[in-house]
Structure formats: structure tokens, C-alpha cells
Amino acid sequence: MKNYNTALKELEKIVEDLERGEVSVDVLVSKVRRASELIRQCKGILRDTSEEIEKVIGGMDKEE
């Protein structure tokens, strides 16, 4: 699994290529599939980070 910034940069590059029409029909499916994987990774990282932050904040509330 890549870190968030690396995955996001790769995803942005794919989107740029698609928007510019630089992706041939022959590789379009693989690019869309890869973009889907990267989106799933980024969402997972964000979800895990959010859960961890909530735990930390919850722990701070208990200390007060």
C-alpha cells in the first residue's frame, strides 16, 4: 500500500492524462481500474486516520 500523497499524485496524473485525451482506448480500462484502486486506497487511509484522530481526542476527553 502506498502512502496517501503518493497514491494521490498517481491518481492526479491519471486524471490529467484522461482529461487531455492522452490515454489510448487500448489502455483506458487499465487506467480506470488503477484509478479505482487508488481511490479505494486513499479513502481507506483517510478513514483510518479519522478513526485514529477520534481515538486520540476521545482519550483527551477522558483525561479531563
C-alpha distances in whole Angstrom, upper triangle without the diagonal:
4,7,9,12,10,9,12,14,13,14,17,18,18,20,22,23,24,26,28,28,26,25,27,28,26,23,23,21,18,18,18,16,13,14,14,10,9,12,11,7,10,12,10,10,13,15,13,15,18,18,18,21,23,23,24,26,28,28,30,32,33,34,37
4,6,8,6,6,9,11,10,12,14,15,16,18,20,21,22,24,25,26,25,23,26,27,26,22,22,21,18,17,18,16,13,13,14,11,9,12,11,8,9,12,11,10,13,15,14,14,18,19,18,20,23,23,24,26,28,29,30,32,34,34,37
4,6,6,6,9,10,11,12,14,16,17,18,20,22,23,24,26,27,26,25,28,29,29,25,24,24,21,19,20,19,15,15,16,13,10,12,12,9,8,12,11,8,11,13,12,12,15,17,16,17,20,21,21,23,25,26,27,30,31,32,34
4,6,5,6,9,10,10,12,14,15,16,18,20,21,22,24,26,25,24,27,28,28,24,23,23,21,18,18,18,15,13,14,12,9,10,11,8,6,9,9,7,8,12,11,11,13,16,15,16,19,20,20,22,24,25,26,28,30,31,33
4,5,5,6,9,10,10,12,14,15,16,18,20,21,22,24,23,23,26,28,28,24,23,23,21,18,19,19,16,14,16,14,11,12,14,11,9,12,13,10,11,15,15,13,16,19,18,18,22,23,23,24,27,28,28,31,33,33,35
4,5,5,6,9,10,11,13,14,15,17,19,20,21,23,21,21,24,26,25,21,21,21,19,16,17,17,13,13,15,13,10,12,14,11,10,13,14,12,14,17,17,16,19,21,21,21,24,26,25,27,30,30,31,34,35,36,38
4,5,5,6,9,10,11,12,14,16,17,18,20,21,20,19,22,23,23,19,19,18,16,14,14,14,10,9,11,9,6,8,10,8,7,11,12,10,12,15,15,15,18,20,20,21,24,25,25,27,29,30,31,33,35,36,38
4,5,5,6,9,10,10,12,14,15,16,18,20,19,19,22,23,24,20,19,19,17,14,14,15,12,10,12,11,7,8,11,9,7,10,12,11,12,15,16,15,17,20,20,21,23,25,25,27,29,30,31,33,35,36,38
4,5,5,6,9,10,10,12,14,15,16,18,17,17,21,22,23,19,18,19,17,14,15,16,13,11,14,13,10,11,14,12,11,14,16,14,15,19,19,19,21,24,24,24,27,28,28,30,32,33,34,36,38,39,40
4,5,5,6,9,10,11,12,14,15,17,15,14,18,19,19,16,15,16,14,11,12,13,9,8,12,11,8,10,13,12,11,15,16,15,17,20,20,20,22,25,25,26,28,30,30,32,34,35,36,38,40,41,43
4,5,5,6,9,10,11,12,14,15,15,14,17,18,19,15,14,14,13,9,10,11,8,6,9,9,6,8,11,11,10,12,15,14,15,18,19,19,21,24,25,25,27,29,30,31,33,35,36,37,39,41,42
4,5,5,6,9,10,10,12,14,14,14,17,19,20,17,15,17,15,12,12,14,12,9,12,13,10,10,14,14,12,15,17,17,17,20,22,21,22,25,26,26,28,31,31,32,34,36,36,38,40,41,43
4,5,5,6,9,10,11,12,11,11,15,17,18,14,14,15,14,10,12,14,11,10,13,14,11,13,16,16,15,18,20,19,20,23,24,24,26,28,29,29,32,34,34,35,37,39,40,41,44,45,46
4,5,5,6,9,10,11,10,9,12,14,15,11,10,12,11,7,8,11,9,7,11,12,10,11,15,15,15,17,19,19,20,23,24,25,26,29,30,30,32,34,35,36,38,40,41,42,44,46,47
4,5,5,6,9,10,10,10,14,15,16,14,11,13,13,9,9,12,11,8,11,13,12,12,15,16,15,17,20,20,20,23,25,25,26,28,30,30,32,34,35,35,38,40,40,42,44,45,46
4,5,5,6,9,8,10,13,16,17,15,13,16,15,11,12,15,14,12,15,17,15,15,19,19,18,20,23,23,23,25,27,27,28,31,32,32,34,37,37,37,40,42,42,44,46,47,48
4,6,5,6,5,6,10,12,14,11,10,13,13,9,11,14,13,12,15,17,15,16,20,20,19,22,24,24,25,27,29,29,31,33,34,35,37,39,39,40,42,44,45,46,49,50,51
4,5,5,6,6,9,11,13,11,8,11,12,9,9,13,12,11,14,16,15,15,19,20,19,21,24,24,25,27,29,29,30,33,34,35,37,39,40,40,42,44,45,46,49,50,51
4,5,8,9,12,13,16,14,12,15,16,12,12,16,16,13,16,19,17,17,21,22,21,22,25,26,25,28,30,30,31,34,35,35,37,40,40,40,43,45,45,46,49,50,51
4,5,8,11,13,16,14,13,16,17,14,15,18,18,16,19,21,20,20,24,24,23,25,28,28,28,31,33,33,34,37,38,38,40,42,43,43,46,48,48,49,52,53,54
4,6,8,10,13,12,10,14,15,12,13,17,17,16,18,21,20,21,24,25,24,26,29,29,30,32,34,34,35,38,39,40,41,44,45,45,47,49,50,51,54,55,56
4,6,10,11,10,10,13,14,11,13,16,16,15,18,20,19,20,24,24,24,26,29,29,30,32,34,34,35,38,39,39,42,44,44,45,47,49,50,51,54,55,56
4,7,8,6,6,10,10,8,10,13,13,13,16,18,17,19,22,22,23,25,27,28,28,31,33,33,34,37,38,39,41,43,44,45,46,48,49,51,53,54,56
4,5,6,6,10,11,10,12,14,15,15,18,20,20,21,24,25,26,27,30,30,31,34,35,36,37,40,41,42,44,46,47,48,49,51,52,54,56,57,59
4,6,5,8,10,10,11,13,15,15,17,19,20,21,23,25,26,27,29,31,32,33,35,36,38,40,41,42,44,46,47,48,50,51,53,54,56,58,59
4,6,7,8,10,12,13,14,16,17,19,20,22,23,25,26,28,29,31,32,34,35,37,38,40,41,42,44,46,47,48,50,52,53,54,56,58,60
4,6,5,6,9,10,11,12,14,16,17,18,20,21,23,24,26,27,29,30,32,33,35,36,38,39,41,42,44,45,46,48,50,51,53,54,56
4,6,5,6,9,10,11,12,14,15,16,18,20,21,22,24,26,27,28,30,31,33,35,36,37,39,41,42,43,45,47,48,49,51,53,54
4,5,5,6,9,10,11,12,14,15,17,18,20,21,23,24,26,27,29,30,31,33,35,36,37,39,41,42,43,45,47,48,50,51,53
4,6,5,6,9,10,11,12,14,15,17,18,20,21,23,24,26,27,29,30,32,33,35,36,38,39,41,42,44,45,47,48,50,52
4,5,5,6,9,10,10,12,14,15,16,18,20,21,22,24,26,27,28,30,31,33,34,36,37,39,40,42,43,45,47,48,50
4,5,5,6,9,10,10,12,14,15,16,18,20,21,22,24,26,27,29,30,31,33,35,36,37,39,41,42,43,45,47,48
4,5,5,6,9,10,11,13,14,15,17,19,20,21,23,24,26,27,29,30,32,33,35,36,37,39,41,42,44,46,47
4,5,5,6,9,10,11,12,14,15,17,18,20,21,23,24,26,27,29,30,32,33,35,36,38,39,41,42,44,46
4,5,5,6,9,10,10,12,14,15,16,18,20,21,22,24,26,27,28,30,32,33,34,36,37,39,41,42,44
4,5,5,6,9,10,11,12,14,15,16,18,20,21,23,24,26,27,29,30,32,33,35,36,37,39,41,43
4,5,5,6,9,10,11,12,14,15,17,18,20,21,23,24,26,27,29,30,31,33,35,36,38,39,41
4,5,5,6,9,10,11,12,14,15,16,18,20,21,22,24,26,27,28,30,32,33,35,36,38,40
4,5,5,6,9,10,11,12,14,15,16,18,20,21,22,24,26,27,28,30,32,33,35,36,38
4,6,5,6,9,10,10,12,14,15,16,18,20,21,23,24,26,27,29,30,32,33,35,37
4,5,5,6,9,10,11,12,14,15,16,18,20,21,23,24,26,27,29,30,32,33,35
4,5,5,6,9,10,10,12,14,15,16,18,20,21,22,24,26,27,29,30,32,33
4,5,5,6,9,10,10,12,14,15,16,18,20,21,22,24,26,27,29,30,32
4,5,5,6,8,10,11,12,14,15,17,18,20,21,23,24,26,27,29,31
4,5,5,6,9,10,11,12,14,15,17,18,20,21,23,24,26,27,29
4,6,5,6,9,10,10,12,14,15,16,18,20,21,22,24,26,27
4,5,5,6,9,10,11,12,14,15,16,18,20,21,23,25,26
4,5,5,6,9,10,11,12,14,15,17,19,20,21,23,25
4,5,5,6,9,10,11,12,14,15,17,18,20,21,23
4,5,5,6,9,10,11,12,14,15,16,18,20,22
4,5,5,6,9,10,10,12,14,15,17,19,21
4,5,5,6,9,10,11,13,14,15,17,19
4,5,5,6,8,10,11,12,14,16,17
4,5,5,6,8,10,10,12,14,16
4,6,5,6,9,10,11,12,15
4,5,5,6,9,10,11,13
4,5,5,6,9,10,11
4,5,5,6,9,10
4,5,5,6,9
4,5,5,7
4,5,5
4,6
4
